[in-house]
Amino acid sequence: MMTVKFRIRCSESDVFVLEKESGFHVTIGSRVNPLSFGNKLAEYGSLGQAVDAAEQFCKMYTLSKEYGYHLEKTELRKDGLSPIPVPELLDKKLSTDEMRSMLEKDELMYGTY
């Protein structure tokens, strides 16, 4: 059994917090397929942590798309660059400015900017 506890529109997707027996799952699903709760990005022990992570993910995802990244399973990917694992990114709790700096550093380091 799962229950949707939180939903946020994010780009052309929806980010959900689902309550399951094992805890709270942060997932992303396409709005094109409203019956799908998409793929799991991370799992948390409390609703508050999961909601914070969902809001954080949306900001990071939107920003990373500006830099040409796309989401593949649980990683932000861009050709020629190392993938960024979403659970680790969420654990870092970066501000938008810190995330932007990280993305710009990657682009400069790998010469794709």
Secondary structure, DSSP 8 states (H G I E B T S, - for coil): --EEEEEEEETTEEEEEEEETTEEEEEEEETTSTT---EEEEEESSHHHHHHHHHHHHHHHHHHHHTT-EEETTEEE-TTS--EEHHHHHHHT--HHHHHHHHHHHHHHHT--
